[in-house]
Amino acid sequence: MSHSLPPESLDQLFRTARTHNQFSGHVSDETLRELYDLVKMGPTTANSGPARFVFVKSAEAKAKLGPALDEGNYAKTMAAPVTVIVAYDMAFYEKMPYLFPHTDAKSWFDGKPEAALETIALRNGSLQGAYLILAARALGLDTGPMSGFDNAKVDAAFFAGTAVKSNFLINLGVGDFAQVFARSPRLPFDEAARIV
């Protein structure tokens, strides 16, 4: 990697990209597969990749998701072409022989206390959710990440009988810039960072 992306690409990924509340358009299954193929390349601890994604598109799946949504998130989520449930697998280490084959990485996690596993799974699953936002923007999709839902209801509806837990949601589609709030301030470097 020897050069910076052009300003237009940085704009699309960061500077002019926004969190959207109103969506239209169609997102094909092929686009979702392309999206995941980008996301899976992002780094995670020991290549553990604990995130699990459910791309909610069908009317039946939306009906399962709806009761878990806070009132303020219901209409926009039901109208979005796709809602991604970004989740994490507490048993992620079971995949370590495949994902990190050059050593016995499964033994690093197997038998650890649940709190320690949750920290690893949540941290790395959250990273992968952030990669999904950037990958979606890179593919020309707009995103609307959000909390504001009942995790227990989502887990019961989509992950019953598994070690997978929901983290946050992301609406995907073509965003309506006319419905976006003015950009809120960001902290300047000297308030949020330091060079030591």
N, C-alpha and C positions, 0 to 999 in steps of 0.2 A: 504494500500500500504506500504509494509514493506521492500522492497528490490529494488535495482537498476537493470535495465535491463543489461543483459550480454554485454560485449564490442562489440560482433558481431552485436547485435541489434542496439546499438548506432552508430556503423559504418554505417549500412544500412540506418538509419534515418538521420544521420548528417555528420559524418566524411568522408565517402567515397561516399556519395550520391552527385550527380552533377545535374546541369541544362543541359538538353540534347537538341540538335538541330536536331538530326536525329533519327527517330523511325521506328520500324518494329513491327511485331507481330499482334495479335488480342486481343481485350479486349471485353469480353462477357458482355451482359446485366446483367447477374447474378453478375459478378464482380463489375459492376458499382453500383448495388443495395447494395452489401456488402460494397463498399466504402462509399456510403452515410450513411449507417447504423452506420458506425464508426464516420463519420464527425458530424452527428447530436448529438452525445454525448458530444462534446466539449462545454465548458461554453461560454455563451453570457449574456449580460445584461438582467436580469430578465427572462432568458431562452427565449429571444425574437426570436432567430434564424432567422434573416432577410435575410440571404443568399438564393439565388435561383440559381440553377444550370441547365444549358442546356448542355447535353452530345451530342455533334455534331459528328455523326458517318456516316450518309448516304451521298451518293453523292449529293442528293438534298439539304441537310442541309449545306454541305460543299460549294456548289455553292452559297447559300445565304450568307455565312460568307465571302467568298473569296473577294468580292469587298470592304469590310471594312478593310482588312489587309494592313499594310504597305508592300512595296515591299520586304523588307528583311525578313519578316515573312511569306510570301505567300507560297513558295514551301514547307517549313518544316511543315506548318500547314495543307496544303492539303495532305501531305504524312502521317501525324500522324494517327494512328488508331482511336483516339478520341481526340477531342478538347473540353475542358470544358469552357463554358462561366460562369464565376463566377460573379454573379450579386447580387443586394440587392433590397429588396422591401421597398419602402418608406411608404407603408401602412402596415408595419409589425405588428403594434399595433392591427390591426383587429383580429389577431390570439391569442392575449393575454388571452382572456377568456379560451381558450383551453390549451395554453402553460404555463400559470401561474395562475391556477384556484383558489388558496387559498385566493386571494384578487382581488380587481378591478384594476389590473395593466394597463388595457387599458386606464383608465382615466389619468394615468401618462403621456401619450403621445398624446392622442387625443386632437386636437386643438393647439398643440405646433406649433411654427413657422417652416416653411419648412427647414430652415437652421439647426435648432436644431435636427429635425428628420433625416436629411441627415447625420449629424455627428454621430448619434447613429447607423443608418442603415449601413453607410459606415464602421465605426470602427468594428462593430460586424460581418458584412459580410466579411470584410477582414480577421478577425480572422478565420472565417469558411473556407475561401479560403486557409489559411495557414494550418488549420487542414486537409484539403483535400490533400495537398501536402504530409504531414507526413503520413496520412492514406494510400495514394497510395504507398508510399515507403514501408510502413509496409506490404502491400499486394504483394510486389514484382514488382510493376510497377515503371517505371522511369517517371520523370516529366520535363516539360519545360515551366515554368510560364513566362508570358510576357505581356507587354503592347504593344505599337506599332500597334495600330489599331484605327479606327474611331468609338468612342463610339456611336455617334449619328446614324451612319449607322447600327451598331449592334442592337441598341435599336429599330430602325425602322423595321428591319428585323425579330427580335425575340420577342420583347416586346411591339409592338404597341398596344395602347389602355389600357395599364396597368400602374401601379405605379412602375414597376421594371426598374432598370437602370444597365447597365453593368459596371463592375469594371475592371477585368483583365481576361486573358485567360490562360489556362494550357493545353499543349499537353501531352497526356498520351500514353504509350506503352512500348516497349522494346527499351531502348536507345542504341545507338552505341557509346561505350566508345572511339573508335578510332577517333571519330569526336568531342570529347570534348576538349576545350581549357585547358591549364594548369590552375590549381586552382589559382585564384587571392588571394592576401593577405587579411587578416582580421585584424581589429584593435585589439591590445592587450587589456587586461582587464583594465589596468591603463589609457588608452586613451578613453575607451568607457563606463567605469563603475566605481563606487566607492561604498565603504561600509561606511555608516555613523552611 
